[in-house]
Amino acid sequence: MKAFLTCLTWASVIVAGASAILWFISASKWMNEYADDQKETRSDRMIFTRNGRKIDLVGTTANQSRWSAYAAIATGIVVLLQAIAAGIGPPA
């Protein structure tokens, strides 16, 4: 039982680290969606120029949202693992 609790704890530590990395990726995605790379041209896209390159604000925001969702899922897994470990572990 103790080995199982140790495995749960380490699994939660690893997934928490992955969650932190995913959120960092999400934060670093800001202003990286260049309009030249978009296959779809729509009139409602907010395009502006930064350092001589066209940037798609809608695409950037969508990309950040996707990575934040991955991080939130990983965080949910961490909470679940910790709840299981606390529920079956010996009382403190």
PyMOL Python script that loads the backbone (N, CA, C, O; Angstrom):
from pymol import cmd

cmd.read_pdbstr("""\
ATOM      1  N   MET A   1       0.824  -1.188   0.000  1.00  0.00           N
ATOM      2  CA  MET A   1       0.000   0.000   0.000  1.00  0.00           C
ATOM      3  C   MET A   1       0.872   1.257   0.000  1.00  0.00           C
ATOM      4  O   MET A   1       0.575   2.237  -0.683  1.00  0.00           O
ATOM      5  N   LYS A   2       1.953   1.206   0.780  1.00  0.00           N
ATOM      6  CA  LYS A   2       2.831   2.362   0.846  1.00  0.00           C
ATOM      7  C   LYS A   2       3.480   2.635  -0.512  1.00  0.00           C
ATOM      8  O   LYS A   2       3.654   3.790  -0.899  1.00  0.00           O
ATOM      9  N   ALA A   3       3.833   1.577  -1.226  1.00  0.00           N
ATOM     10  CA  ALA A   3       4.434   1.735  -2.552  1.00  0.00           C
ATOM     11  C   ALA A   3       3.432   2.362  -3.519  1.00  0.00           C
ATOM     12  O   ALA A   3       3.803   3.190  -4.351  1.00  0.00           O
ATOM     13  N   PHE A   4       2.168   1.970  -3.409  1.00  0.00           N
ATOM     14  CA  PHE A   4       1.134   2.537  -4.269  1.00  0.00           C
ATOM     15  C   PHE A   4       0.950   4.026  -3.989  1.00  0.00           C
ATOM     16  O   PHE A   4       0.813   4.819  -4.921  1.00  0.00           O
ATOM     17  N   LEU A   5       0.947   4.408  -2.725  1.00  0.00           N
ATOM     18  CA  LEU A   5       0.826   5.817  -2.365  1.00  0.00           C
ATOM     19  C   LEU A   5       2.029   6.619  -2.857  1.00  0.00           C
ATOM     20  O   LEU A   5       1.883   7.759  -3.299  1.00  0.00           O
ATOM     21  N   THR A   6       3.200   6.030  -2.779  1.00  0.00           N
ATOM     22  CA  THR A   6       4.402   6.688  -3.292  1.00  0.00           C
ATOM     23  C   THR A   6       4.299   6.891  -4.796  1.00  0.00           C
ATOM     24  O   THR A   6       4.658   7.950  -5.310  1.00  0.00           O
ATOM     25  N   CYS A   7       3.807   5.875  -5.503  1.00  0.00           N
ATOM     26  CA  CYS A   7       3.615   5.994  -6.961  1.00  0.00           C
ATOM     27  C   CYS A   7       2.611   7.094  -7.299  1.00  0.00           C
ATOM     28  O   CYS A   7       2.828   7.875  -8.225  1.00  0.00           O
ATOM     29  N   LEU A   8       1.514   7.152  -6.546  1.00  0.00           N
ATOM     30  CA  LEU A   8       0.516   8.205  -6.778  1.00  0.00           C
ATOM     31  C   LEU A   8       1.120   9.586  -6.554  1.00  0.00           C
ATOM     32  O   LEU A   8       0.880  10.513  -7.327  1.00  0.00           O
ATOM     33  N   THR A   9       1.894   9.711  -5.499  1.00  0.00           N
ATOM     34  CA  THR A   9       2.517  11.000  -5.202  1.00  0.00           C
ATOM     35  C   THR A   9       3.469  11.411  -6.311  1.00  0.00           C
ATOM     36  O   THR A   9       3.438  12.557  -6.762  1.00  0.00           O
ATOM     37  N   TRP A  10       4.317  10.487  -6.759  1.00  0.00           N
ATOM     38  CA  TRP A  10       5.253  10.816  -7.830  1.00  0.00           C
ATOM     39  C   TRP A  10       4.536  11.095  -9.145  1.00  0.00           C
ATOM     40  O   TRP A  10       4.955  11.963  -9.910  1.00  0.00           O
ATOM     41  N   ALA A  11       3.451  10.358  -9.410  1.00  0.00           N
ATOM     42  CA  ALA A  11       2.673  10.610 -10.624  1.00  0.00           C
ATOM     43  C   ALA A  11       2.099  12.018 -10.592  1.00  0.00           C
ATOM     44  O   ALA A  11       2.105  12.719 -11.604  1.00  0.00           O
ATOM     45  N   SER A  12       1.605  12.431  -9.435  1.00  0.00           N
ATOM     46  CA  SER A  12       1.051  13.783  -9.341  1.00  0.00           C
ATOM     47  C   SER A  12       2.133  14.843  -9.491  1.00  0.00           C
ATOM     48  O   SER A  12       1.886  15.902 -10.067  1.00  0.00           O
ATOM     49  N   VAL A  13       3.327  14.569  -8.980  1.00  0.00           N
ATOM     50  CA  VAL A  13       4.443  15.511  -9.132  1.00  0.00           C
ATOM     51  C   VAL A  13       4.818  15.647 -10.608  1.00  0.00           C
ATOM     52  O   VAL A  13       5.047  16.754 -11.094  1.00  0.00           O
ATOM     53  N   ILE A  14       4.879  14.532 -11.308  1.00  0.00           N
ATOM     54  CA  ILE A  14       5.248  14.550 -12.723  1.00  0.00           C
ATOM     55  C   ILE A  14       4.188  15.273 -13.561  1.00  0.00           C
ATOM     56  O   ILE A  14       4.517  16.095 -14.416  1.00  0.00           O
ATOM     57  N   VAL A  15       2.922  14.961 -13.308  1.00  0.00           N
ATOM     58  CA  VAL A  15       1.849  15.606 -14.074  1.00  0.00           C
ATOM     59  C   VAL A  15       1.769  17.095 -13.722  1.00  0.00           C
ATOM     60  O   VAL A  15       1.460  17.912 -14.589  1.00  0.00           O
ATOM     61  N   ALA A  16       2.042  17.459 -12.467  1.00  0.00           N
ATOM     62  CA  ALA A  16       2.060  18.877 -12.100  1.00  0.00           C
ATOM     63  C   ALA A  16       3.167  19.611 -12.846  1.00  0.00           C
ATOM     64  O   ALA A  16       2.976  20.742 -13.293  1.00  0.00           O
ATOM     65  N   GLY A  17       4.321  18.970 -12.981  1.00  0.00           N
ATOM     66  CA  GLY A  17       5.398  19.571 -13.771  1.00  0.00           C
ATOM     67  C   GLY A  17       4.995  19.741 -15.225  1.00  0.00           C
ATOM     68  O   GLY A  17       5.289  20.768 -15.837  1.00  0.00           O
ATOM     69  N   ALA A  18       4.319  18.736 -15.785  1.00  0.00           N
ATOM     70  CA  ALA A  18       3.839  18.838 -17.165  1.00  0.00           C
ATOM     71  C   ALA A  18       2.830  19.970 -17.296  1.00  0.00           C
ATOM     72  O   ALA A  18       2.827  20.697 -18.290  1.00  0.00           O
ATOM     73  N   SER A  19       1.984  20.114 -16.302  1.00  0.00           N
ATOM     74  CA  SER A  19       1.001  21.196 -16.313  1.00  0.00           C
ATOM     75  C   SER A  19       1.688  22.556 -16.324  1.00  0.00           C
ATOM     76  O   SER A  19       1.286  23.454 -17.064  1.00  0.00           O
ATOM     77  N   ALA A  20       2.711  22.705 -15.511  1.00  0.00           N
ATOM     78  CA  ALA A  20       3.454  23.971 -15.478  1.00  0.00           C
ATOM     79  C   ALA A  20       4.095  24.259 -16.828  1.00  0.00           C
ATOM     80  O   ALA A  20       4.091  25.399 -17.293  1.00  0.00           O
ATOM     81  N   ILE A  21       4.643  23.228 -17.452  1.00  0.00           N
ATOM     82  CA  ILE A  21       5.263  23.409 -18.769  1.00  0.00           C
ATOM     83  C   ILE A  21       4.214  23.805 -19.803  1.00  0.00           C
ATOM     84  O   ILE A  21       4.455  24.688 -20.627  1.00  0.00           O
ATOM     85  N   LEU A  22       3.049  23.156 -19.764  1.00  0.00           N
ATOM     86  CA  LEU A  22       1.983  23.489 -20.714  1.00  0.00           C
ATOM     87  C   LEU A  22       1.519  24.936 -20.544  1.00  0.00           C
ATOM     88  O   LEU A  22       1.282  25.635 -21.529  1.00  0.00           O
ATOM     89  N   TRP A  23       1.392  25.380 -19.297  1.00  0.00           N
ATOM     90  CA  TRP A  23       0.974  26.766 -19.080  1.00  0.00           C
ATOM     91  C   TRP A  23       2.062  27.740 -19.525  1.00  0.00           C
ATOM     92  O   TRP A  23       1.755  28.828 -20.012  1.00  0.00           O
ATOM     93  N   PHE A  24       3.302  27.370 -19.367  1.00  0.00           N
ATOM     94  CA  PHE A  24       4.387  28.211 -19.866  1.00  0.00           C
ATOM     95  C   PHE A  24       4.324  28.310 -21.391  1.00  0.00           C
ATOM     96  O   PHE A  24       4.509  29.389 -21.953  1.00  0.00           O
ATOM     97  N   ILE A  25       4.066  27.187 -22.055  1.00  0.00           N
ATOM     98  CA  ILE A  25       3.925  27.207 -23.514  1.00  0.00           C
ATOM     99  C   ILE A  25       2.773  28.119 -23.910  1.00  0.00           C
ATOM    100  O   ILE A  25       2.883  28.902 -24.854  1.00  0.00           O
ATOM    101  N   SER A  26       1.675  28.013 -23.185  1.00  0.00           N
ATOM    102  CA  SER A  26       0.516  28.868 -23.468  1.00  0.00           C
ATOM    103  C   SER A  26       0.880  30.339 -23.343  1.00  0.00           C
ATOM    104  O   SER A  26       0.506  31.153 -24.186  1.00  0.00           O
ATOM    105  N   ALA A  27       1.605  30.671 -22.293  1.00  0.00           N
ATOM    106  CA  ALA A  27       1.990  32.066 -22.076  1.00  0.00           C
ATOM    107  C   ALA A  27       2.975  32.551 -23.126  1.00  0.00           C
ATOM    108  O   ALA A  27       2.971  33.729 -23.483  1.00  0.00           O
ATOM    109  N   SER A  28       3.812  31.663 -23.621  1.00  0.00           N
ATOM    110  CA  SER A  28       4.809  32.084 -24.602  1.00  0.00           C
ATOM    111  C   SER A  28       4.270  32.119 -26.026  1.00  0.00           C
ATOM    112  O   SER A  28       4.974  32.555 -26.937  1.00  0.00           O
ATOM    113  N   LYS A  29       3.044  31.673 -26.233  1.00  0.00           N
ATOM    114  CA  LYS A  29       2.437  31.679 -27.564  1.00  0.00           C
ATOM    115  C   LYS A  29       1.976  33.078 -27.975  1.00  0.00           C
ATOM    116  O   LYS A  29       1.533  33.270 -29.108  1.00  0.00           O
ATOM    117  N   TRP A  30       2.071  34.028 -27.095  1.00  0.00           N
ATOM    118  CA  TRP A  30       1.599  35.375 -27.383  1.00  0.00           C
ATOM    119  C   TRP A  30       2.299  35.957 -28.605  1.00  0.00           C
ATOM    120  O   TRP A  30       3.527  35.999 -28.672  1.00  0.00           O
ATOM    121  N   MET A  31       1.523  36.391 -29.541  1.00  0.00           N
ATOM    122  CA  MET A  31       1.999  37.072 -30.746  1.00  0.00           C
ATOM    123  C   MET A  31       2.861  36.192 -31.646  1.00  0.00           C
ATOM    124  O   MET A  31       3.760  36.700 -32.317  1.00  0.00           O
ATOM    125  N   ASN A  32       2.611  34.913 -31.674  1.00  0.00           N
ATOM    126  CA  ASN A  32       3.404  34.043 -32.534  1.00  0.00           C
ATOM    127  C   ASN A  32       2.636  33.514 -33.740  1.00  0.00           C
ATOM    128  O   ASN A  32       3.210  32.801 -34.564  1.00  0.00           O
ATOM    129  N   GLU A  33       1.373  33.840 -33.861  1.00  0.00           N
ATOM    130  CA  GLU A  33       0.581  33.365 -34.984  1.00  0.00           C
ATOM    131  C   GLU A  33       0.660  34.395 -36.106  1.00  0.00           C
ATOM    132  O   GLU A  33      -0.043  35.406 -36.089  1.00  0.00           O
ATOM    133  N   TYR A  34       1.506  34.130 -37.059  1.00  0.00           N
ATOM    134  CA  TYR A  34       1.685  35.068 -38.157  1.00  0.00           C
ATOM    135  C   TYR A  34       0.611  34.861 -39.216  1.00  0.00           C
ATOM    136  O   TYR A  34       0.268  33.728 -39.553  1.00  0.00           O
ATOM    137  N   ALA A  35       0.090  35.955 -39.731  1.00  0.00           N
ATOM    138  CA  ALA A  35      -1.002  35.902 -40.692  1.00  0.00           C
ATOM    139  C   ALA A  35      -0.586  35.209 -41.981  1.00  0.00           C
ATOM    140  O   ALA A  35      -1.421  34.610 -42.659  1.00  0.00           O
ATOM    141  N   ASP A  36       0.686  35.283 -42.323  1.00  0.00           N
ATOM    142  CA  ASP A  36       1.155  34.633 -43.544  1.00  0.00           C
ATOM    143  C   ASP A  36       0.985  33.116 -43.467  1.00  0.00           C
ATOM    144  O   ASP A  36       0.857  32.454 -44.497  1.00  0.00           O
ATOM    145  N   ASP A  37       0.983  32.565 -42.258  1.00  0.00           N
ATOM    146  CA  ASP A  37       0.879  31.123 -42.079  1.00  0.00           C
ATOM    147  C   ASP A  37      -0.565  30.639 -42.053  1.00  0.00           C
ATOM    148  O   ASP A  37      -0.804  29.431 -42.055  1.00  0.00           O
ATOM    149  N   GLN A  38      -1.526  31.547 -42.029  1.00  0.00           N
ATOM    150  CA  GLN A  38      -2.928  31.161 -41.964  1.00  0.00           C
ATOM    151  C   GLN A  38      -3.423  30.715 -43.336  1.00  0.00           C
ATOM    152  O   GLN A  38      -3.213  31.407 -44.333  1.00  0.00           O
ATOM    153  N   LYS A  39      -4.077  29.565 -43.384  1.00  0.00           N
ATOM    154  CA  LYS A  39      -4.631  29.070 -44.642  1.00  0.00           C
ATOM    155  C   LYS A  39      -5.957  29.753 -44.954  1.00  0.00           C
ATOM    156  O   LYS A  39      -6.366  29.843 -46.111  1.00  0.00           O
ATOM    157  N   GLU A  40      -6.616  30.229 -43.914  1.00  0.00           N
ATOM    158  CA  GLU A  40      -7.933  30.829 -44.077  1.00  0.00           C
ATOM    159  C   GLU A  40      -7.820  32.348 -43.980  1.00  0.00           C
ATOM    160  O   GLU A  40      -7.266  32.877 -43.017  1.00  0.00           O
ATOM    161  N   THR A  41      -8.342  33.032 -44.970  1.00  0.00           N
ATOM    162  CA  THR A  41      -8.344  34.488 -44.941  1.00  0.00           C
ATOM    163  C   THR A  41      -9.774  34.941 -44.695  1.00  0.00           C
ATOM    164  O   THR A  41     -10.662  34.681 -45.507  1.00  0.00           O
ATOM    165  N   ARG A  42      -9.994  35.610 -43.588  1.00  0.00           N
ATOM    166  CA  ARG A  42     -11.336  36.088 -43.242  1.00  0.00           C
ATOM    167  C   ARG A  42     -11.259  37.569 -42.928  1.00  0.00           C
ATOM    168  O   ARG A  42     -10.240  38.091 -42.474  1.00  0.00           O
ATOM    169  N   SER A  43     -12.375  38.220 -43.189  1.00  0.00           N
ATOM    170  CA  SER A  43     -12.409  39.667 -42.958  1.00  0.00           C
ATOM    171  C   SER A  43     -12.458  40.019 -41.474  1.00  0.00           C
ATOM    172  O   SER A  43     -12.098  41.134 -41.097  1.00  0.00           O
ATOM    173  N   ASP A  44     -12.899  39.081 -40.620  1.00  0.00           N
ATOM    174  CA  ASP A  44     -13.012  39.393 -39.191  1.00  0.00           C
ATOM    175  C   ASP A  44     -11.717  39.109 -38.418  1.00  0.00           C
ATOM    176  O   ASP A  44     -11.696  39.246 -37.194  1.00  0.00           O
ATOM    177  N   ARG A  45     -10.676  38.730 -39.085  1.00  0.00           N
ATOM    178  CA  ARG A  45      -9.392  38.517 -38.421  1.00  0.00           C
ATOM    179  C   ARG A  45      -8.791  39.869 -38.046  1.00  0.00           C
ATOM    180  O   ARG A  45      -8.799  40.807 -38.844  1.00  0.00           O
ATOM    181  N   MET A  46      -8.274  39.955 -36.836  1.00  0.00           N
ATOM    182  CA  MET A  46      -7.608  41.176 -36.400  1.00  0.00           C
ATOM    183  C   MET A  46      -6.132  41.025 -36.710  1.00  0.00           C
ATOM    184  O   MET A  46      -5.402  40.364 -35.970  1.00  0.00           O
ATOM    185  N   ILE A  47      -5.696  41.622 -37.780  1.00  0.00           N
ATOM    186  CA  ILE A  47      -4.316  41.517 -38.224  1.00  0.00           C
ATOM    187  C   ILE A  47      -3.605  42.838 -37.928  1.00  0.00           C
ATOM    188  O   ILE A  47      -4.131  43.908 -38.235  1.00  0.00           O
ATOM    189  N   PHE A  48      -2.438  42.769 -37.344  1.00  0.00           N
ATOM    190  CA  PHE A  48      -1.630  43.966 -37.167  1.00  0.00           C
ATOM    191  C   PHE A  48      -0.169  43.596 -37.361  1.00  0.00           C
ATOM    192  O   PHE A  48       0.185  42.419 -37.417  1.00  0.00           O
ATOM    193  N   THR A  49       0.648  44.585 -37.459  1.00  0.00           N
ATOM    194  CA  THR A  49       2.055  44.371 -37.796  1.00  0.00           C
ATOM    195  C   THR A  49       2.926  44.526 -36.562  1.00  0.00           C
ATOM    196  O   THR A  49       2.749  45.450 -35.768  1.00  0.00           O
ATOM    197  N   ARG A  50       3.866  43.608 -36.417  1.00  0.00           N
ATOM    198  CA  ARG A  50       4.850  43.676 -35.337  1.00  0.00           C
ATOM    199  C   ARG A  50       6.190  43.265 -35.936  1.00  0.00           C
ATOM    200  O   ARG A  50       6.323  42.178 -36.498  1.00  0.00           O
ATOM    201  N   ASN A  51       7.152  44.122 -35.814  1.00  0.00           N
ATOM    202  CA  ASN A  51       8.492  43.860 -36.354  1.00  0.00           C
ATOM    203  C   ASN A  51       8.450  43.496 -37.838  1.00  0.00           C
ATOM    204  O   ASN A  51       9.215  42.654 -38.308  1.00  0.00           O
ATOM    205  N   GLY A  52       7.551  44.142 -38.557  1.00  0.00           N
ATOM    206  CA  GLY A  52       7.465  43.919 -39.989  1.00  0.00           C
ATOM    207  C   GLY A  52       6.710  42.672 -40.402  1.00  0.00           C
ATOM    208  O   GLY A  52       6.659  42.357 -41.591  1.00  0.00           O
ATOM    209  N   ARG A  53       6.121  41.950 -39.458  1.00  0.00           N
ATOM    210  CA  ARG A  53       5.359  40.740 -39.781  1.00  0.00           C
ATOM    211  C   ARG A  53       3.909  40.929 -39.392  1.00  0.00           C
ATOM    212  O   ARG A  53       3.603  41.562 -38.381  1.00  0.00           O
ATOM    213  N   LYS A  54       3.023  40.382 -40.192  1.00  0.00           N
ATOM    214  CA  LYS A  54       1.595  40.444 -39.881  1.00  0.00           C
ATOM    215  C   LYS A  54       1.262  39.392 -38.829  1.00  0.00           C
ATOM    216  O   LYS A  54       1.672  38.235 -38.930  1.00  0.00           O
ATOM    217  N   ILE A  55       0.513  39.818 -37.821  1.00  0.00           N
ATOM    218  CA  ILE A  55       0.162  38.925 -36.719  1.00  0.00           C
ATOM    219  C   ILE A  55      -1.361  38.794 -36.657  1.00  0.00           C
ATOM    220  O   ILE A  55      -2.091  39.782 -36.729  1.00  0.00           O
ATOM    221  N   ASP A  56      -1.815  37.556 -36.524  1.00  0.00           N
ATOM    222  CA  ASP A  56      -3.237  37.251 -36.423  1.00  0.00           C
ATOM    223  C   ASP A  56      -3.609  37.148 -34.944  1.00  0.00           C
ATOM    224  O   ASP A  56      -3.278  36.160 -34.289  1.00  0.00           O
ATOM    225  N   LEU A  57      -4.283  38.146 -34.425  1.00  0.00           N
ATOM    226  CA  LEU A  57      -4.634  38.166 -33.007  1.00  0.00           C
ATOM    227  C   LEU A  57      -5.621  37.060 -32.655  1.00  0.00           C
ATOM    228  O   LEU A  57      -5.506  36.442 -31.597  1.00  0.00           O
ATOM    229  N   VAL A  58      -6.595  36.804 -33.535  1.00  0.00           N
ATOM    230  CA  VAL A  58      -7.575  35.752 -33.271  1.00  0.00           C
ATOM    231  C   VAL A  58      -6.892  34.381 -33.243  1.00  0.00           C
ATOM    232  O   VAL A  58      -7.180  33.564 -32.368  1.00  0.00           O
ATOM    233  N   GLY A  59      -5.999  34.131 -34.188  1.00  0.00           N
ATOM    234  CA  GLY A  59      -5.284  32.857 -34.212  1.00  0.00           C
ATOM    235  C   GLY A  59      -4.390  32.679 -33.004  1.00  0.00           C
ATOM    236  O   GLY A  59      -4.293  31.580 -32.458  1.00  0.00           O
ATOM    237  N   THR A  60      -3.736  33.748 -32.582  1.00  0.00           N
ATOM    238  CA  THR A  60      -2.878  33.693 -31.401  1.00  0.00           C
ATOM    239  C   THR A  60      -3.704  33.371 -30.162  1.00  0.00           C
ATOM    240  O   THR A  60      -3.319  32.528 -29.352  1.00  0.00           O
ATOM    241  N   THR A  61      -4.834  34.043 -30.020  1.00  0.00           N
ATOM    242  CA  THR A  61      -5.701  33.816 -28.864  1.00  0.00           C
ATOM    243  C   THR A  61      -6.241  32.389 -28.859  1.00  0.00           C
ATOM    244  O   THR A  61      -6.308  31.757 -27.805  1.00  0.00           O
ATOM    245  N   ALA A  62      -6.621  31.885 -30.012  1.00  0.00           N
ATOM    246  CA  ALA A  62      -7.115  30.506 -30.104  1.00  0.00           C
ATOM    247  C   ALA A  62      -6.023  29.511 -29.721  1.00  0.00           C
ATOM    248  O   ALA A  62      -6.291  28.522 -29.038  1.00  0.00           O
ATOM    249  N   ASN A  63      -4.805  29.773 -30.156  1.00  0.00           N
ATOM    250  CA  ASN A  63      -3.691  28.890 -29.827  1.00  0.00           C
ATOM    251  C   ASN A  63      -3.398  28.905 -28.330  1.00  0.00           C
ATOM    252  O   ASN A  63      -3.156  27.858 -27.731  1.00  0.00           O
ATOM    253  N   GLN A  64      -3.422  30.089 -27.731  1.00  0.00           N
ATOM    254  CA  GLN A  64      -3.210  30.190 -26.275  1.00  0.00           C
ATOM    255  C   GLN A  64      -4.303  29.436 -25.529  1.00  0.00           C
ATOM    256  O   GLN A  64      -4.027  28.732 -24.557  1.00  0.00           O
ATOM    257  N   SER A  65      -5.527  29.582 -25.977  1.00  0.00           N
ATOM    258  CA  SER A  65      -6.647  28.926 -25.323  1.00  0.00           C
ATOM    259  C   SER A  65      -6.501  27.405 -25.372  1.00  0.00           C
ATOM    260  O   SER A  65      -6.779  26.720 -24.387  1.00  0.00           O
ATOM    261  N   ARG A  66      -6.073  26.890 -26.496  1.00  0.00           N
ATOM    262  CA  ARG A  66      -5.881  25.448 -26.651  1.00  0.00           C
ATOM    263  C   ARG A  66      -4.832  24.935 -25.662  1.00  0.00           C
ATOM    264  O   ARG A  66      -5.055  23.927 -24.991  1.00  0.00           O
ATOM    265  N   TRP A  67      -3.692  25.621 -25.570  1.00  0.00           N
ATOM    266  CA  TRP A  67      -2.634  25.181 -24.655  1.00  0.00           C
ATOM    267  C   TRP A  67      -3.049  25.336 -23.197  1.00  0.00           C
ATOM    268  O   TRP A  67      -2.668  24.522 -22.356  1.00  0.00           O
ATOM    269  N   SER A  68      -3.822  26.369 -22.889  1.00  0.00           N
ATOM    270  CA  SER A  68      -4.317  26.538 -21.515  1.00  0.00           C
ATOM    271  C   SER A  68      -5.275  25.409 -21.158  1.00  0.00           C
ATOM    272  O   SER A  68      -5.300  24.956 -20.013  1.00  0.00           O
ATOM    273  N   ALA A  69      -6.060  24.953 -22.123  1.00  0.00           N
ATOM    274  CA  ALA A  69      -6.965  23.828 -21.869  1.00  0.00           C
ATOM    275  C   ALA A  69      -6.171  22.558 -21.555  1.00  0.00           C
ATOM    276  O   ALA A  69      -6.539  21.809 -20.651  1.00  0.00           O
ATOM    277  N   TYR A  70      -5.092  22.313 -22.289  1.00  0.00           N
ATOM    278  CA  TYR A  70      -4.252  21.150 -21.994  1.00  0.00           C
ATOM    279  C   TYR A  70      -3.696  21.239 -20.571  1.00  0.00           C
ATOM    280  O   TYR A  70      -3.677  20.249 -19.839  1.00  0.00           O
ATOM    281  N   ALA A  71      -3.251  22.423 -20.195  1.00  0.00           N
ATOM    282  CA  ALA A  71      -2.697  22.616 -18.849  1.00  0.00           C
ATOM    283  C   ALA A  71      -3.767  22.418 -17.783  1.00  0.00           C
ATOM    284  O   ALA A  71      -3.494  21.839 -16.731  1.00  0.00           O
ATOM    285  N   ALA A  72      -4.976  22.891 -18.043  1.00  0.00           N
ATOM    286  CA  ALA A  72      -6.065  22.721 -17.075  1.00  0.00           C
ATOM    287  C   ALA A  72      -6.419  21.242 -16.903  1.00  0.00           C
ATOM    288  O   ALA A  72      -6.697  20.794 -15.790  1.00  0.00           O
ATOM    289  N   ILE A  73      -6.410  20.495 -17.993  1.00  0.00           N
ATOM    290  CA  ILE A  73      -6.675  19.055 -17.910  1.00  0.00           C
ATOM    291  C   ILE A  73      -5.594  18.372 -17.077  1.00  0.00           C
ATOM    292  O   ILE A  73      -5.901  17.537 -16.226  1.00  0.00           O
ATOM    293  N   ALA A  74      -4.340  18.721 -17.317  1.00  0.00           N
ATOM    294  CA  ALA A  74      -3.240  18.136 -16.543  1.00  0.00           C
ATOM    295  C   ALA A  74      -3.373  18.489 -15.063  1.00  0.00           C
ATOM    296  O   ALA A  74      -3.108  17.650 -14.202  1.00  0.00           O
ATOM    297  N   THR A  75      -3.778  19.710 -14.761  1.00  0.00           N
ATOM    298  CA  THR A  75      -3.967  20.115 -13.370  1.00  0.00           C
ATOM    299  C   THR A  75      -5.106  19.330 -12.724  1.00  0.00           C
ATOM    300  O   THR A  75      -5.019  18.948 -11.557  1.00  0.00           O
ATOM    301  N   GLY A  76      -6.169  19.091 -13.485  1.00  0.00           N
ATOM    302  CA  GLY A  76      -7.278  18.275 -12.981  1.00  0.00           C
ATOM    303  C   GLY A  76      -6.829  16.860 -12.646  1.00  0.00           C
ATOM    304  O   GLY A  76      -7.279  16.281 -11.658  1.00  0.00           O
ATOM    305  N   ILE A  77      -5.944  16.301 -13.466  1.00  0.00           N
ATOM    306  CA  ILE A  77      -5.411  14.966 -13.196  1.00  0.00           C
ATOM    307  C   ILE A  77      -4.588  14.972 -11.905  1.00  0.00           C
ATOM    308  O   ILE A  77      -4.660  14.038 -11.107  1.00  0.00           O
ATOM    309  N   VAL A  78      -3.808  16.034 -11.712  1.00  0.00           N
ATOM    310  CA  VAL A  78      -3.017  16.158 -10.476  1.00  0.00           C
ATOM    311  C   VAL A  78      -3.937  16.177  -9.253  1.00  0.00           C
ATOM    312  O   VAL A  78      -3.683  15.478  -8.272  1.00  0.00           O
ATOM    313  N   VAL A  79      -4.986  16.962  -9.314  1.00  0.00           N
ATOM    314  CA  VAL A  79      -5.925  17.048  -8.187  1.00  0.00           C
ATOM    315  C   VAL A  79      -6.564  15.685  -7.928  1.00  0.00           C
ATOM    316  O   VAL A  79      -6.711  15.280  -6.775  1.00  0.00           O
ATOM    317  N   LEU A  80      -6.941  14.982  -8.983  1.00  0.00           N
ATOM    318  CA  LEU A  80      -7.540  13.654  -8.830  1.00  0.00           C
ATOM    319  C   LEU A  80      -6.557  12.674  -8.185  1.00  0.00           C
ATOM    320  O   LEU A  80      -6.929  11.930  -7.278  1.00  0.00           O
ATOM    321  N   LEU A  81      -5.317  12.670  -8.645  1.00  0.00           N
ATOM    322  CA  LEU A  81      -4.313  11.780  -8.058  1.00  0.00           C
ATOM    323  C   LEU A  81      -4.084  12.094  -6.584  1.00  0.00           C
ATOM    324  O   LEU A  81      -3.972  11.188  -5.759  1.00  0.00           O
ATOM    325  N   GLN A  82      -4.017  13.376  -6.261  1.00  0.00           N
ATOM    326  CA  GLN A  82      -3.819  13.762  -4.859  1.00  0.00           C
ATOM    327  C   GLN A  82      -5.019  13.370  -4.008  1.00  0.00           C
ATOM    328  O   GLN A  82      -4.852  12.945  -2.865  1.00  0.00           O
ATOM    329  N   ALA A  83      -6.234  13.508  -4.552  1.00  0.00           N
ATOM    330  CA  ALA A  83      -7.439  13.131  -3.809  1.00  0.00           C
ATOM    331  C   ALA A  83      -7.474  11.628  -3.554  1.00  0.00           C
ATOM    332  O   ALA A  83      -7.851  11.188  -2.467  1.00  0.00           O
ATOM    333  N   ILE A  84      -7.085  10.849  -4.545  1.00  0.00           N
ATOM    334  CA  ILE A  84      -7.050   9.394  -4.368  1.00  0.00           C
ATOM    335  C   ILE A  84      -6.012   9.030  -3.314  1.00  0.00           C
ATOM    336  O   ILE A  84      -6.278   8.214  -2.431  1.00  0.00           O
ATOM    337  N   ALA A  85      -4.832   9.633  -3.403  1.00  0.00           N
ATOM    338  CA  ALA A  85      -3.783   9.328  -2.428  1.00  0.00           C
ATOM    339  C   ALA A  85      -4.214   9.718  -1.019  1.00  0.00           C
ATOM    340  O   ALA A  85      -3.958   8.980  -0.067  1.00  0.00           O
ATOM    341  N   ALA A  86      -4.857  10.856  -0.879  1.00  0.00           N
ATOM    342  CA  ALA A  86      -5.310  11.300   0.441  1.00  0.00           C
ATOM    343  C   ALA A  86      -6.453  10.424   0.951  1.00  0.00           C
ATOM    344  O   ALA A  86      -6.551  10.159   2.150  1.00  0.00           O
ATOM    345  N   GLY A  87      -7.306   9.981   0.048  1.00  0.00           N
ATOM    346  CA  GLY A  87      -8.457   9.165   0.453  1.00  0.00           C
ATOM    347  C   GLY A  87      -8.081   7.781   0.916  1.00  0.00           C
ATOM    348  O   GLY A  87      -8.710   7.250   1.832  1.00  0.00           O
ATOM    349  N   ILE A  88      -7.067   7.174   0.309  1.00  0.00           N
ATOM    350  CA  ILE A  88      -6.712   5.806   0.690  1.00  0.00           C
ATOM    351  C   ILE A  88      -5.509   5.750   1.630  1.00  0.00           C
ATOM    352  O   ILE A  88      -5.174   4.690   2.159  1.00  0.00           O
ATOM    353  N   GLY A  89      -4.870   6.885   1.830  1.00  0.00           N
ATOM    354  CA  GLY A  89      -3.686   6.928   2.681  1.00  0.00           C
ATOM    355  C   GLY A  89      -4.049   6.882   4.148  1.00  0.00           C
ATOM    356  O   GLY A  89      -5.206   7.079   4.521  1.00  0.00           O
ATOM    357  N   PRO A  90      -3.055   6.621   4.977  1.00  0.00           N
ATOM    358  CA  PRO A  90      -3.289   6.614   6.422  1.00  0.00           C
ATOM    359  C   PRO A  90      -3.577   8.026   6.908  1.00  0.00           C
ATOM    360  O   PRO A  90      -3.035   8.985   6.357  1.00  0.00           O
ATOM    361  N   PRO A  91      -4.408   8.176   7.916  1.00  0.00           N
ATOM    362  CA  PRO A  91      -4.682   9.516   8.430  1.00  0.00           C
ATOM    363  C   PRO A  91      -3.428  10.172   8.979  1.00  0.00           C
ATOM    364  O   PRO A  91      -2.587   9.523   9.599  1.00  0.00           O
ATOM    365  N   ALA A  92      -3.322  11.452   8.742  1.00  0.00           N
ATOM    366  CA  ALA A  92      -2.122  12.172   9.180  1.00  0.00           C
ATOM    367  C   ALA A  92      -2.169  12.505  10.649  1.00  0.00           C
ATOM    368  O   ALA A  92      -1.234  13.111  11.175  1.00  0.00           O
TER     369      ALA A  92
END
""", "prot")
cmd.dss("prot")
cmd.show_as("cartoon", "prot")
cmd.util.cbc("prot")
cmd.orient("prot")
